[in-house]
Amino acid sequence: MTENRTPYPVRVDASLDAPSRALWLVKWLLLIPHLVVLVFLWVAFWVVGLIAFFAILFTGRYPRSLFDFNVGVLRWSWRVHYYGYGANGTDRYPPFTLAEAEYPAHLDVPYPERLSRGLIFVKWLLAIPHYLVLAVFVGGGLWLGTRGGTDDGWDNGWSAGGGLVGLLVFIAAVVLLFTGRYPQPLYDFVLGMDRWALRVAAYTALMTDRYPPFRLDLGGTDPGSVPADPVGPPPTGMPTAMPPTPAGPAR
């Protein structure tokens, strides 16, 4: 019986895309152009987050263009992270774009029409229990980044990998090197930890008022991307109701 879980607004999906045995050995070099761009994108992310802080304070709304930009930065970072040492889930080189693209890793945050004015002052504080968990999952980079400000809370420390995620990805990469297979349980667990980190990042970046759940949604498919009660035609081969047979003439 499938467990029903309430979808979270931050949707993080990915699919394992047959990474090669040894490309991970040089991905650090291949990722240099992306890392250079991301330095500037994250500086802009912080500036945009500060502007959004005051916009929400006075209007209760996150300006749509600024919101789309910061979601794009998270999306770009997730692709780079997924390609590199945060998952090593694909050998397809990440595209240089903030927009959604045809790529094995996807991220989406629906635009909130209204946001709490008061929560913007305390989200970084409310997220402290998550920081403690994520300090184990992804290392100290995210912890230092999230506690460094109150208006966003994610920096390149997470993109660099580390913690339990980095260790498990390394183990999976060694197994991949010798066997040509990425262990599915490790992949599912790594994706669950990455998803947790991205949800907290979006929450502390003021993109949603929904508090992130304390749970590991394992695997590449985010529960938020699957309807809880799918509606569709009956499965093939299922009998359908027959119309009632009209009664014959009375005798």
N, C-alpha and C positions, 0 to 999 in steps of 0.2 A: 504494500500500500504506500503510495507516494505521500511524503510529508508536505503539508501546505505551509508555506512560509510567506510572510508579508513582504512584497517586493520593496526594495529601497530605491529612492529616486536616482541614485548614482548607479548606472548600469555599466558593468565591466564584463565584456565577453572576449573570448579568445578561442582559437582552435589550433591544435598541435599540427604544425605544417612541415613534417618530415625534415627536421634539421639534420645536416650532414654530420659525419663522425668528427671532423676536425676543424671546421671553420671557426668554432668558438675560440680556438687558440689565437686567432688574429682579429677577432671582432673588436677588441679594444682599440686597434689601429683604425679599422674601418669606421668606427663610431666618432672619431675625432671631429669631422665636420659638423655632425649633429650636436656634439657637446659644446662646440664653440657657439653655435646658434642658440642653444638652450640657455647658455649663460645670459645672453641678452634678453631672451624671452622671459626668463625668470625675474630679471630686474624689472621688466615691464609688468610682469604679473604682480609684483609687490606694489608698484606705483598704481596700477589699475585697482588693486584691492583696497588701497588707501582711499582712492577717489570713491569707490563703491561704498566704503564704510560710511562716509559722510552723506552720500546720496541716500542710503538706506535710513540713516539717522533722521534726515529731514523729510523724506518722501515715502519711506517704507517700501521702496522699489530699488531693485538692482538694475541700472541702465542696461538695456538689452545688448547694445553693441559691446559694452565692456564685459558683460556676462559671456557672450559668445567668444570673445577673445580669450578670456581666462579658461573657459572650457577647452578651447583649442590648444592652449598650452598644456593642460593636463593630458589631452588626447595625444599630442605630439610626444610628450614625455613617456606616456604609457607605451607607445609603439617602440620607442628607443629602448625602454626598459625591457620590453618583451623580446625584442631582437637580441639584446645584449645579455648581461649577466644577472638580470632580474628574473629571467625565465628561460632564455635560450630556446624559445618555442618555435622559431622559424629562421630560415636563412634568407628570406625576402627582405631586401634592404628597405628601411622605413622611408616613406615619402616625405619630402620637405613641404609640409602643408599643415595648417591649423584645422582644415576642414575634414569631415569624415571622408574616408577613402576605402578602396578595395584593398584590405589588408587583414591578416589573420587576427589582429588585436583591435578591439573597438571600445570606445568609451562614449557615453552620452549622459548628460544631465539635463532634465527638462527645465525649462525656464519657469521660475516661480513668479506668479503675478504679484504676490505680496510677501514681505518678509518682516519678522519681528524687529522693531527698533531697539528693544531692550536686550535681546539676545546677542546682539553684535558685541556687547561689552564683555560677555562672559563665556562665549563659545570656547575660547582657548582654555578657560579654566574647567569647563564641563568636560572637555576632552582629555583631561589629565589621565583618567583611568585607561583610556585608549593608548595614550603615549607610552604607558608602562608596558602594555602588551606589545606594541609595535617596536619598542626598544629591543625586545627579544627577537621579533620577527625580522626587522629590517636594519637593526643596528642603531648606533647613536646618531646617524645623520638626520633621520626624521625627527628624533627627539629634540635635537638642538635647533632644527629648523622650525618646528612647531612652537617651541616655547620662546622663539625670538621675536614674536610679534603677535598682535591680537587681531589682525585683519586678514591674514591668509594662513600660512602655516605649512608650507611644503617647500623644500629647496632641493638643490641638486644632490644633497646627501642621499636621498632615497634613490635617485636615478643611478647612483654609483653602485648600488647593491650593498649587501652586507648582512650581518646577523644570520638568523636561521635560513632565510631565503638564499643568501649567497652560498651558505654551506651546502644546502640541498641541491642547488643548481650545479654546483661544482661536482658533487657526487654523481648527479644525473649525467653530467657531461663526460665524466670518466667512464661511466657505464656505456654511454653512447659511443665513445671512442673505441671501446673493445668489442661491443656487441652490435652496434648499429641501431640500437633501440633505446628510446627514451622511456624509462620506467613510468608507467601511467600513474601509480599511486603518488610518486614524487611530484609529477606534473600537477596533479589535482590539488595536492597540498600547497604547492608553491602558488598556484593561481588563487587559492583561497586567501592566502596571506597578502598577496598583492592587491586583491580586491578589497580586503579590509583596510589596507593603507590608503587606497584611493578614495574610499568612502569618507574616511576621517579627513583626508586632505580637502575634499570638496566641502565638508561641513565647516571646518575651521576657516575656509576661504569664503564663508558666508553665502554659499551657493544654495543651501537648503537649511530649513529649520528642523528637519527630521533628525533626531539623534541617531547616530550610527548604531546598528545592532551589535551586540557582543556574540558574534557567531562566525564560524568559518563556513562560507558557502563554497564548497570544494568544486573543482572542475572548471572547465572553460565556459560553461553556460551559466549566466547569471540568472537567479530566480526572477529578477525583475524583467527579464526579456521574454518570459514565458507566461501567458495568461494562466491564472489559477484554475479557471474552469473553461477550457477551450470549447468553443462552439463550432460545430461543423457537421458535414454530412455523416450519416452512420457508416461504420466500417464496411468495407466491401464484403458481400456475402451475408450481411445481417438481414433477416427477414423484415419486410416492411408490412405495415398493417394493410389488410385487404379491405376494400370497400364492402359494405354490407350488401348481401345478395337481395335484390328486390323480391318481395313476396309475390308468389304467383296468384292468379285470380281465384277468388273464393269459389268453392264448389258447393 
